[in-house]
Amino acid sequence: MLTRIFPFLSWFEAYDSGTFKTDLVAGITVAMVLIPQSMAYAQLAGLPAYYGLYAAFLPPMIAALFGSSRQLATGPVAIVSMMSAASLEPLATAGSAQFIAYSVLLALTVGIFQFLLGALRLGLVVNLLSHPVVNGFTNAAAIIIASSQFSKLFGVYVDKAPHHYQTIIHVIQSALHYTHLPTLGLGAFAIAVMLVLKRVAPKVPNVLVAVALTIVLSKAFHFNNDQVVTTADIHAPAVLETIAAFNDDIRSIERLAEERATLNNGRKELPKGVTPRAPSSEQLEFDYRLAMINAEILGLKDASRQKREALRRVHLLAPEESDGARGFYVGDTLPSGMKTDGRTWRIRVKNRVIADDAIEMIGAGAVVGDIPRGLKLSVPAAPENSSYLAAFVQLLPYAVIISLLGFMEAIAIAKAMAAKTGQKLDPNQELIGQGLANMIGAFGQSYAVSGSFSRSAVNLQANAVSGISSVVTSIMVALTLLFFTPLLYHLPQAVLAAVIMMAVIGLINVRGFVHAWKAKRADGVISVVTFVCTLYFAPNLEEGIYVGVGMTFLVFLFKSLRPQVALLSRSHNDSLKSAEKYGLKECDHIAVVRFDGPLIFTNATYLEDKVLAYIAEKPDLKHVIIEASGINDIDASGEEALAILVETVRESNRDVSFSGVKERVFDVLKRTHLLETIGEDHFYATGDEALKSVYEKIHREGECQSCPLSTYLPREEKSLHKARA
């Protein structure tokens, strides 16, 4: 009982110092990969990079302590990070305090849902996401994740468009206009280092080496050179006018948003109309004013977006500093005789007012910057202007999808490792471990996490024996947060983008589409449609999953309504096969009908329709054998349809028998007394027995000398019937 509640107690059976040393080395090795990866994935989730370290602190340890896999490495992963950002994008601005609060609460919600699934032993619910859907989604998500890093790789800044492909088009346009070559160079260098080390020295932590080298280069060559200036330092009247107009738009949007909030609150306090469809005149007036404000806000947002893009395209030159003076000029306006500092300066423009005395100038590449020291342990805060309950209800639909996707990834990895180690795996216990990791992690300001394929592989290659390795990993992350964050200041953002791109390349699996198509064309179509829809609807990734799941259920429903019904005949090797599929000759007097699937309310009359169709096609038919080995269940509707079928067949002066009836179905027929109606002597254990008995009765006068079923009988029976013929 104790090991069921505390699975980690089983680690210490035959545990010694040698095993601990192995786990210690494995834990440190995984931490070397996890620390840079977690920072990259945090930015993918729309959070500051250091929130990845928070997500890498508690979750690995908690998941290992309460899960069933001893080698599964839990923490930030690409798909869950992307899903988290996509889910919260409509609710708050990425990186804002409200967005961070939503991210932490989303992790808590995901954890609660996963924990309840595990505690209630409902791990099988992950089967709602079929393999074709997951394959299509994963491939699309990998492309979306990789392409989302292009802006950081090229050193450009663009607004996100309603569709991801539109954002990528804007990135390409901006990159053609201006690419910061040192940023692109460092990103390409990091990718080259990781690729070479992965091939030449696979045991070396290539991510850590790439990060360490680029940090040194970044600091040595002053890769980052941002400055904060005032409007007096910018000698470009047109640029200053655009900044002023942009600020006016932003202030107007903020003022109208406050007015809209006041109107919404006022409308709630109004007395209700006679009916919901007949609002009062006061409500109509409020609705009109709200509609006008919304229209004005949309217009201002579009205008501010155009000004923001115009400011981002402005390239400024700065002369060499003299006497501490600093100035920025547009192109040819630089005073003659002045030498530039060799840099192209740009204005950092976000979706907020640009302060006249604090204009951020980008003079080189972007780096991670300051990372707060210390561990951040606190109760997750409710988002601004929202209660915990309201936020929980709002986040639950996204949490369900993230929970299922994250757990599917984790359990697939755990199963693959368990097959190699021979370890027993409990999916429900793994759900509990993942759920607790997200729940407790939220109190350490973690966003949603899951099992990582790459880090789990590193853990396994390092010969980790128990979850102690994950505990060591968490301790290493804690030490980094406490003492080593200044070392990460100069880490280029382009390198984090390169880390993400390298990590998701392995998610692209074209063979999955081919395999699904070969297995079942419907599955291949579902996989491709899910892939296309996920790409199209991005950043709303859940839309692609909805389409895939919807198509899966439609196919399942169609199969349930129209299960496989085949008319059997003898093949060349004396086995019964579908006459239509294999082009076999059929008997005119005996029909052997196989029904594959449960006989339930959705298809209760389908078997009857098919049998009656066979009778209509064969006027000389005298006996129907229902080969029922494929019927694994029957309900009241199915039993009633079966009774009607027997009655209809017998009223037409024909008979019906059954073979291979499963015990579960046989018990239903017995309880409903249909067995007595049909007659126990009409039930046979196998198709061979049924055909032998029925063939003897129907062909005793030798009516069908060339019957295709005759050679299906045992040798002595064949000789007897040939003699009679």
MIZA-334303 format. One record per residue (C-alpha): x negated, y negated, z negated; residue in three letters. Coordinates in steps of 0.25 Angstrom, whole numbers, plus 2048, in hexadecimal, padded with zeros to 3 digits. Layout:
% MIZA-334303
XYZALA/...
//
This chain:
% MIZA-334303
800800800MET/7F57F67FDLEU/7EE7F980ATHR/7FB7F6811ARG/7FC7E980AILE/7ED7E680APHE/7E87ED817PRO/7DA7E8814PHE/7D87F1808LEU/7D67FC812SER/7C97F6817TRP/7C17F980BPHE/7C280880CGLU/7B480D80EALA/7B07FE810TYR/7A17FC80DASP/7967F180ESER/7927F681CGLY/7A17F4821THR/7A17E781BPHE/7957E2822LYS/79B7E782FTHR/7A87DF82CASP/7A07D3828LEU/7987D2835VAL/7A57D483DALA/7AC7C9835GLY/7A17BF838ILE/7A07C3847THR/7AF7C1848VAL/7AE7B4841ALA/7A47AF84BMET/7AE7B1856VAL/7BA7AD84ELEU/7B579F84AILE/7B3799858PRO/7BF7A085EGLN/7C979C853SER/7C578D855MET/7C878F864ALA/7D5796862TYR/7D978B858ALA/7D8781863GLN/7E078A86CLEU/7EB78A862ALA/7EB77A862GLY/7E4779855LEU/7D7773851PRO/7CB77D852ALA/7C977F843TYR/7D7784841TYR/7D1790849GLY/7C879283DLEU/7D4792833TYR/7DB79C83CALA/7CE7A583BALA/7CD7A482CPHE/7D87AB825LEU/7DF7B3830PRO/7D47BD833PRO/7D27C1825MET/7E17C2822ILE/7E47CA82FALA/7D97D482BALA/7DD7D681DLEU/7EC7D9820PHE/7EB7DE82EGLY/7E97ED832SER/7DD7EB83CSER/7CF7EA836ARG/7C97E3842GLN/7D37DA847LEU/7CE7CB847ALA/7D97C1845THR/7D97B2847GLY/7DB7A8852PRO/7DE7AE860VAL/7E07A886DALA/7EE7AC871ILE/7F47A9863VAL/7ED79C863SER/7F2798870MET/80079D86CMET/7FF79485FSER/7FC788867ALA/80778A871ALA/81178D867SER/80E78085FLEU/80C77786BGLU/81B77286BPRO/81B76F85CLEU/80F76785AALA/802761861THR/7F676A861ALA/7EC767856GLY/7F675E84ESER/7F876083FALA/806765843GLN/80176F84DPHE/7F7775843ILE/803776839ALA/80B77D843TYR/7FF787847SER/7FD78B838VAL/80C78D836LEU/80D795843LEU/80279E83EALA/80A7A0831LEU/8167A3839THR/80F7AD841VAL/8097B4835GLY/8177B582EILE/81D7BB83BPHE/8127C583CGLN/8127C982EPHE/8217CB82ELEU/81F7D483ALEU/8157DC833GLY/81B7DD826ALA/8287E282CLEU/8217EC835ARG/8257E5842LEU/8187E6849GLY/81F7EC855LEU/8257DE858VAL/8187DB860VAL/81D7E486BASN/8277D986FLEU/81B7D4877LEU/8197DE881SER/80B7E0887HIS/80E7DA895PRO/8137CD88EVAL/8077CC885VAL/7FD7CF891ASN/8047C4899GLY/8047BA88EPHE/7F67BD889THR/7F07BB897ASN/7F77AE899ALA/7F37A988BALA/7E57AC88EALA/7E57A489AILE/7ED799893ILE/7E3799887ILE/7D7799890ALA/7DC78E899SER/7E078588DSER/7D178488AGLN/7CE77D897PHE/7D076F892SER/7C5771887LYS/7BC778890LEU/7BC76D89APHE/7BD76288FGLY/7CA75C894VAL/7D675788DTYR/7E4759892VAL/7F375988CASP/7FA76688CLYS/804768897ALA/81276F895PRO/80C77B89CHIS/7FE78089AHIS/7FA7818A9TYR/7FE7728AAGLN/7F477089ETHR/7E97788A6ILE/7EC76F8B2ILE/7E97638AAHIS/7DD7688A4VAL/7D776C8B2ILE/7DB75E8B7GLN/7D47578ABSER/7C87618ADALA/7C675D8BCLEU/7C774E8B7HIS/7BD7508ACTYR/7B675C8A6THR/7AC75A89AHIS/7A176389FLEU/79A765892PRO/7A776B88CTHR/7A9774898LEU/79A778897GLY/79B77C889LEU/7A778388BGLY/7A178B897ALA/79578D88FPHE/79D793883ALA/7A479D88DILE/7977A1893ALA/7917A4886VAL/79D7AC881MET/79D7B488FLEU/78E7B788FVAL/78E7BC880LEU/79A7C4882LYS/7937CC88DARG/7857CC888VAL/7877CC879ALA/7957D0876PRO/7927D2867LYS/78E7C3866VAL/7997BA861PRO/7997B286FASN/7A47A886AVAL/79B7A485ELEU/78F7A3867VAL/79679A871ALA/79C791866VAL/78E79085FALA/78678C86BLEU/791782870THR/79177C862ILE/78277A863VAL/783774871LEU/78E76B86DSER/787765862LYS/77A764869ALA/77F75D875PHE/78975486EHIS/79575B876PHE/79F75386EASN/79F74486EASN/7AC73F86BASP/7AE731865GLN/7B972885FVAL/7BA71A865VAL/7C370E865THR/7CB707870THR/7C06FD870ALA/7B6707874ASP/7BD70A881ILE/7BB70088CHIS/7C6705895ALA/7D36FC895PRO/7DB70689DALA/7D7711894VAL/7DB709887LEU/7E870688EGLU/7EB714890THR/7E8717882ILE/7F170D87DALA/7FC711886ALA/7FA720881PHE/7FB71C872ASN/808714875ASP/80E72187BASP/80972986FILE/80E71F865ARG/81C71E86CSER/81D72E86CILE/81A72E85DGLU/82472385BARG/82F72A863LEU/82C73785DALA/82F73184FGLU/83B72B854GLU/84073885AARG/83D73F84CALA/845734845THR/85173684FLEU/85174584EASN/85274483FASN/85D73A840GLY/86574384AARG/86474E840LYS/86B746835GLU/87774283FLEU/88474983DPRO/886755846LYS/88F753852GLY/89D75B854VAL/89576685BTHR/88776885FPRO/88B76586DARG/892758869ALA/888750861PRO/88C74385BSER/889735861SER/87E733857GLU/87874085BGLN/87973D86ALEU/87272F867GLU/867736860PHE/86574086BASP/864735875TYR/85A72D86EARG/85273A86BLEU/85273E87AALA/84D73087EMET/842730874ILE/83E73E879ASN/83E739887ALA/83572D883GLU/82C73687CILE/82A73F888LEU/827733891GLY/81D72E887LEU/81673C885LYS/81573D895ASP/80F72E895ALA/80573188ASER/80173E890ARG/7FD73689DGLN/7F672C896LYS/7EF73788DARG/7EA73E89AGLU/7E67318A0ALA/7DD72E894LEU/7D773C894ARG/7D27398A2ARG/7CB72D89FVAL/7BC72E89FHIS/7B4724897LEU/7A5721898LEU/79D71B88CALA/79071488CPRO/785718884GLU/786713876GLU/77F706872SER/7806FF864ASP/78B709860GLY/79570386BALA/79D70D872ARG/7A670B87EGLY/7AE713889PHE/7B070F897TYR/7B87158A3VAL/7AF7198AFGLY/7AA70C8B6ASP/7AE7038ABTHR/7A17068A4LEU/7996F98A3PRO/78D6F98ADSER/7806FC8A7GLY/78570589CMET/78171489CLYS/78C71E897THR/78972888DASP/78B733897GLY/799738892ARG/7A7738897THR/7B073388CTRP/7BF73688BARG/7CA732881ILE/7D073D879ARG/7DF73B87AVAL/7E9743872LYS/7F8743870ASN/7F6737866ARG/7F3729865VAL/7E5725868ILE/7E071C85DALA/7D970F862ASP/7CE711858ASP/7CC720859ALA/7CC724868ILE/7C573186AGLU/7BB732875MET/7B673F87BILE/7A873E87FGLY/7A574D880ALA/7AA75A87DGLY/7B475E872ALA/7AF766866VAL/7B776D85AVAL/7B3761851GLY/7B5761842ASP/7BA76D83BILE/7BF76C82DPRO/7B8774823ARG/7BE77D819GLY/7CA787819LEU/7D878181ALYS/7E1789812LEU/7EF783810SER/7FE786812VAL/802784820PRO/808776822ALA/816774828ALA/81576C835PRO/81975D834GLU/82875B834ASN/82B76A833SER/82E774828SER/827781826TYR/83478882ALEU/837780836ALA/82978283BALA/82A791838PHE/836792841VAL/83078A84CGLN/82479284CLEU/82A7A084BLEU/82C7A385APRO/81E79F85DTYR/8197A7851ALA/8207B4855VAL/8197B3863ILE/80C7B085DILE/80D7BB853SER/8117C685DLEU/8067C2867LEU/7FB7C085CGLY/7FF7CD856PHE/7FF7D5863MET/7F17D0866GLU/7EC7D3858ALA/7F27E1857ILE/7ED7E5865ALA/7DF7E1861ILE/7E17E9854ALA/7E67F585BLYS/7DA7F5865ALA/7D07F4859MET/7D77FF851ALA/7D680885DALA/7C780785CLYS/7C680784DTHR/7D081284AGLY/7D7808840GLN/7E680A83DLYS/7ED7FD841LEU/7FB7F883BASP/8017EE844PRO/80B7E9839ASN/7FF7E782FGLN/7F87E083AGLU/8047D783CLEU/8047D482DILE/7F57D182DGLY/7F67C7839GLN/8037C1832GLY/7FB7BF825LEU/7EF7B982DALA/7F87AF834ASN/8007AC827MET/7F47AA81EILE/7EC7A4828GLY/7F6799829ALA/7F279581BPHE/7E4793820GLY/7E978A82CGLN/7E8795836SER/7F0796843TYR/7F67A3849ALA/7EC7AE84AVAL/7EB7BC84FSER/7E17C8852GLY/7D67C485BSER/7D17CE866PHE/7C37C8868SER/7C07C6859ARG/7C67D4856SER/7BD7DA860ALA/7B17D385AVAL/7B57D884CASN/7B67E7852LEU/7A97E6859GLN/7A27E184CALA/7A77EE846ASN/7B07E883CALA/7B67F2833VAL/7C07EB82BSER/7C77DE829GLY/7BC7D9821ILE/7B67D482ESER/7C27CA82FSER/7C17C6821VAL/7B27C2824VAL/7B77BB831THR/7C07B2828SER/7B57AF81EILE/7AC7AB829MET/7B77A182FVAL/7B979C821ALA/7AA79981FLEU/7AA79282DTHR/7B5789828LEU/7AE78681BLEU/7A0783820PHE/79E78482FPHE/7A877B836THR/79E770839PRO/79777A842LEU/7A377A84BLEU/7A476B84DTYR/79D76B85BHIS/7A4777860LEU/7A977386EPRO/7B8775871GLN/7B477A87FALA/7AD786878VAL/7BA789870LEU/7C178987DALA/7B7792883ALA/7B979C877VAL/7C879C879ILE/7C679F888MET/7BC7AA886MET/7C57B087CALA/7D27B1884VAL/7CB7B6891ILE/7CD7C488BGLY/7DC7C288ALEU/7DE7C2899ILE/7E27D089DASN/7E67D18ACVAL/7E67E08AAARG/7F27DF8A1GLY/7FB7DA8ACPHE/7F67E58B5VAL/7F87EF8AAHIS/8067EA8A7ALA/80A7EA8B6TRP/8057F88B7LYS/80D7FD8ABALA/81A7F68AFLYS/81C7EC8B9ARG/8267E58B0ALA/81B7E48A5ASP/8127DE8B0GLY/81C7D38B4VAL/81F7D08A5ILE/8107CE8A3SER/80E7C58AFVAL/81A7BD8ACVAL/8167BB89DTHR/8087B78A2PHE/80E7AC8ACVAL/8187A78A3CYS/80E7A5897THR/80579D8A1LEU/8107958A6TYR/817792898PHE/80978F891ALA/807789887PRO/81578F883ASN/80F79D883LEU/81B7A387CGLU/8237A1888GLU/81B7AB890GLY/81D7B5885ILE/82C7B2885TYR/82D7B5893VAL/8257C2892GLY/82C7C7886VAL/83A7C488DGLY/8367CB89AMET/8317D7891THR/83F7D888APHE/8467D7898LEU/83E7E289DVAL/8407EA891PHE/84F7E7891LEU/8507EB8A0PHE/8497F889DLYS/8537FA891SER/85F7F889ALEU/8598008A6ARG/85080B8A0PRO/84A8158AAGLN/8548208AEVAL/84E82A8B8ALA/8548368BFLEU/8498418BELEU/84584C8C7SER/83A8578C9ARG/82C8528CDSER/82185A8D3HIS/81B85E8C6ASN/8298638C1ASP/82B8578B8SER/83784E8B8LEU/8358408BDLYS/83D8358C3SER/8438398D0ALA/84382B8D5GLU/8358268D1LYS/82E8338D6TYR/8388368E2GLY/83C8438DDLEU/84884B8E3LYS/85484B8D9GLU/85E8578D6CYS/86C8548DAASP/87385C8CFHIS/86A8588C2ILE/86684A8BEALA/85B8498B4VAL/85B83B8AFVAL/8518358A6ARG/85482889EPHE/848821898ASP/84B81888CGLY/854816880PRO/863818884LEU/86980C87DILE/87380187FPHE/86B7F9889THR/86A805893ASN/87680E88DALA/87D80F89BTHR/87180F8A4TYR/86F81E8A3LEU/87D8208A6GLU/87D8178B2ASP/87081E8B7LYS/87682C8B5VAL/8838298BCLEU/87B8238C7ALA/8738308C9TYR/8818388C9ILE/88682E8D4ALA/87A8318DCGLU/87B8408DALYS/8898458DCPRO/8848548DAASP/87E8518CDLEU/88385B8C2LYS/87A8588B6HIS/87284C8B0VAL/86684F8A6ILE/86384289EILE/85484389BGLU/85483C88EALA/84683D889SER/84482E88CGLY/850829884ILE/84A826877ASN/85681F870ASP/86581E872ILE/86F81586BASP/87E81586AALA/88080E878SER/87681887EGLY/87E824878GLU/88B81F87DGLU/88681D88BALA/88082B88ALEU/88E831886ALA/89482A891ILE/88A82F89BLEU/88C83E897VAL/89B83C898GLU/89A8368A6THR/8918408ABVAL/89984C8A6ARG/8A68468ABGLU/8A08468B9SER/89F8558B8ASN/8908548B5ARG/8888578A8ASP/87D8508A1VAL/871855898SER/86684F890PHE/85785388ESER/84C84D885GLY/85684687CVAL/84E840871LYS/851843862GLU/855834860ARG/85F83486BVAL/864842868PHE/86783E85AASP/87083285FVAL/87783C868LEU/87A84585DLYS/87F83B853ARG/88983585ETHR/88D843862HIS/889841870LEU/88184D86FLEU/88D85586DGLU/89484F879THR/889852882ILE/88685F87CGLY/879864876GLU/87786E881ASP/87586288BHIS/86885D883PHE/85B863887TYR/84D861880ALA/84685E88ETHR/84985B89CGLY/8448698A0ASP/84E870897GLU/85986789CALA/8568698ABLEU/8548788A9LYS/8628798A3SER/8698708ACVAL/8638758B9TYR/8678838B6GLU/87687E8B4LYS/8768758C0ILE/86F87E8CAHIS/87388C8C6ARG/87A88D8D3GLU/86D8898DBGLY/87487C8E1GLU/8678748E2CYS/85C87D8E8GLN/8528728EASER/85586B8DDCYS/8498628D9PRO/84B8668CALEU/84A8758CDSER/83B8758CDTHR/83B86E8C0TYR/84087A8B9LEU/8378858B3PRO/83188F8BEARG/83B89B8BAGLU/8478918BBGLU/84288D8C9LYS/84189B8CESER/84F89E8C9LEU/8558938D0HIS/84E8958DDLYS/8538A48DCALA/86189F8DAARG/8608958E5ALA/
//
